[in-house]
């Protein structure tokens, strides 16, 4: 996906910030729609599809975390959370809610731009129609490597943008243990323990979609002292 074609939805109750971000991102080639709160965002989302959502966490009424959890029940659109709280615990809470990334206020607009582009680059390109599918089987789960899609029978398993990228990384090296530091690097994140802990959160969420018993994983295994490994059938 080329970023100038991307349509973004900004949800922030601060009109000044909302307007500034909208103008800044439009100058960089994005299509941008803005909403003043979660209820307004829901009305917009009922009629439009977006390539990415940028949500403020601290909003009156339904906050950004609650909105993220709710949206994740029906959509896989990438979500970036903005908040005044930048502690590690808050970041992990946002990731557990289903966000793909988390940016603490105040921030430089250029950093927001970099994060948006990084997330959009992680979205898989559509596979050519005449390409024979490459498939991995994880018990009842079927993972199409070309399309980045996961299926359980005839039901599509919804994956977030980060989960899609993790599956792409693991599927490229089945049976090989990948360290948390390596996964952080492959995801294009800044290095550090906070990002490695964030990877743990993403792995936990992904296991819930793959494993019959996520606490005793059979397919997305923990390799002691080495990291995580995908072990397909």
C-alpha positions in Angstrom: 0.0 0.0 0.0 1.4 3.4 -0.9 0.8 5.8 1.9 -0.5 8.7 -0.2 -3.5 6.5 -1.1 -4.3 5.7 2.6 -7.5 7.0 4.2 -7.0 7.8 7.9 -9.6 8.4 10.7 -8.5 10.7 13.5 -10.6 10.5 16.7 -9.8 13.2 19.3 -12.0 15.4 21.5 -9.5 18.3 21.4 -10.5 20.3 18.3 -7.2 22.1 18.1 -5.2 18.9 18.0 -7.7 17.2 15.7 -7.4 20.1 13.2 -3.6 20.3 13.4 -3.2 16.6 12.8 -5.7 16.6 9.9 -3.9 19.5 8.1 -0.5 18.0 8.8 -1.4 14.5 7.4 -3.2 15.9 4.4 -0.1 17.9 3.5 1.7 14.6 3.4 -0.7 13.1 0.9 -3.2 11.2 3.2 -6.9 11.3 2.9 -8.1 12.3 6.4 -11.4 12.2 8.2 -11.8 13.5 11.7 -14.3 12.6 14.5 -14.8 14.4 17.8 -15.5 11.4 20.0 -16.2 7.6 19.9 -19.9 8.0 19.1 -19.1 10.2 16.2 -16.4 7.8 15.0 -18.9 4.9 15.1 -21.3 6.8 12.9 -18.5 7.5 10.4 -17.3 3.8 10.5 -20.8 2.6 9.8 -20.5 4.0 6.3 -16.8 4.2 5.4 -13.8 2.0 5.5 -10.4 3.3 6.5 -6.8 2.1 6.1 -5.9 3.2 9.7 -7.5 4.6 12.8 -5.7 7.1 15.1 -7.5 7.2 18.5 -7.0 9.4 21.5 -7.3 7.4 24.7 -8.6 10.0 27.1 -11.9 11.1 25.7 -15.2 11.9 27.4 -17.8 9.1 27.2 -16.3 6.0 25.7 -12.5 6.2 25.8 -10.1 5.1 23.2 -9.2 1.8 24.9 -12.9 0.8 25.1 -13.5 1.8 21.5 -10.4 -0.2 20.4 -11.6 -3.4 22.2 -15.1 -3.0 20.6 -13.8 -2.4 17.1 -11.4 -5.4 17.3 -14.5 -7.7 17.6 -15.4 -6.9 14.0 -12.4 -5.3 12.2 -8.7 -5.7 11.6 -8.0 -2.1 10.5 -4.7 -0.9 12.1 -5.1 1.2 15.2 -2.6 3.7 16.7 -3.4 5.1 20.1 -2.5 8.6 21.3 -2.4 9.4 25.0 -0.8 11.6 27.7 0.1 8.4 29.6 3.4 7.0 28.4 4.3 4.5 31.0 5.0 0.9 30.0 1.9 -0.4 31.8 -0.3 2.0 29.8 1.4 0.9 26.5 0.8 -2.7 27.3 -2.8 -2.0 28.2 -3.3 -0.4 24.8 -1.7 -3.4 23.0 -3.8 -5.8 24.9 -6.9 -3.8 23.8 -5.9 -4.6 20.2 -3.9 -1.5 19.2 -1.0 -1.9 16.8 1.1 0.9 18.2 1.0 3.5 20.9 2.3 7.1 20.9 2.6 9.2 24.1 1.7 12.9 24.1 3.3 15.3 23.5 4.9 14.0 20.3 6.5 15.4 17.2 4.2 15.2 14.2 7.1 13.7 12.2 7.2 10.8 14.7 3.5 10.2 14.2 4.1 10.2 10.4 6.9 7.7 10.7 4.8 5.4 12.9 1.8 5.6 10.5 4.0 4.8 7.5 5.7 1.9 9.4 2.3 0.4 10.2 1.0 0.7 6.7 4.1 -0.9 5.3 3.4 -3.9 7.4 0.0 -4.5 5.8 0.3 -7.4 3.3 0.0 -6.7 -0.4 -2.7 -8.6 -2.3 -1.4 -11.8 -3.8 -1.6 -12.3 -7.5 -4.6 -14.4 -8.5 -2.7 -16.9 -10.5 -0.2 -17.6 -7.7 -0.5 -21.1 -6.1 -1.2 -20.6 -2.4 1.4 -21.6 0.1 -0.3 -22.9 3.2 0.7 -23.9 6.7 -1.5 -26.1 8.9 -1.7 -25.5 12.6 -4.2 -28.2 13.7 -7.6 -26.9 12.6 -6.1 -23.6 11.5 -5.0 -23.0 8.0 -2.6 -20.1 7.3 -2.3 -18.8 3.7 1.2 -17.4 3.5 0.7 -15.5 0.3 -2.4 -13.6 1.4 -1.5 -13.3 5.0 -4.9 -14.9 5.9 -5.8 -17.3 8.6 -8.8 -19.6 8.4 -10.5 -22.1 10.7 -12.6 -24.2 8.4 -14.6 -21.7 6.3 -14.3 -18.9 8.9 -11.7 -16.2 8.5 -9.8 -15.6 11.7 -9.4 -11.8 12.2 -5.8 -10.7 12.7 -4.6 -7.2 13.5 -1.8 -5.6 11.3 0.8 -6.6 13.9 -0.5 -10.2 14.1 -0.4 -10.4 10.3 3.3 -9.3 10.4 4.2 -11.7 13.2 2.7 -14.6 11.3 4.6 -13.5 8.1 7.8 -13.5 10.1 7.2 -16.9 11.8 5.9 -18.5 8.6 9.1 -17.5 6.7 11.1 -19.6 9.2 9.0 -22.4 10.6 10.7 -24.6 13.2 13.3 -21.9 13.9 13.3 -20.1 17.3 13.3 -16.3 16.9 14.3 -14.1 19.8 12.2 -11.2 21.1 14.9 -8.8 20.0 14.8 -10.3 16.5 11.0 -10.0 16.4 11.2 -6.3 17.5 13.7 -5.7 14.7 11.6 -7.5 12.1 8.5 -5.5 13.2 10.4 -2.2 12.6 10.2 -1.1 16.2 12.7 0.7 18.4 14.8 -1.6 20.4 14.4 -1.9 24.2 12.9 -4.0 26.9 9.5 -2.2 26.7 9.1 -3.2 23.0 10.2 -6.8 23.9 7.5 -7.0 26.6 5.1 -5.6 24.0 6.0 -8.5 21.7 5.1 -10.9 24.6 1.7 -9.3 24.7 1.2 -9.7 20.9 2.3 -13.4 21.1 -0.2 -14.0 23.9 -3.0 -12.5 21.8 -2.0 -14.5 18.7 -1.9 -17.7 20.7 -5.5 -17.2 21.6 -6.4 -17.3 17.9 -4.2 -20.3 17.1 -4.1 -22.6 20.1 -6.7 -24.9 21.6 -5.1 -24.2 25.0 -3.1 -20.9 24.8 -1.5 -21.7 28.2 0.0 -24.9 26.7 0.9 -23.8 23.2 1.5 -26.5 20.6 2.1 -24.5 17.5 3.4 -21.1 18.7 5.9 -22.4 21.2 8.2 -20.8 23.7 11.8 -22.1 23.3 13.6 -21.6 26.6 16.5 -19.2 26.3 15.9 -18.7 22.6 12.5 -17.0 22.0 9.4 -18.1 20.1 9.0 -20.7 17.3 6.2 -21.6 14.9 5.8 -25.4 14.7 3.2 -26.2 12.0 1.9 -29.7 11.3 
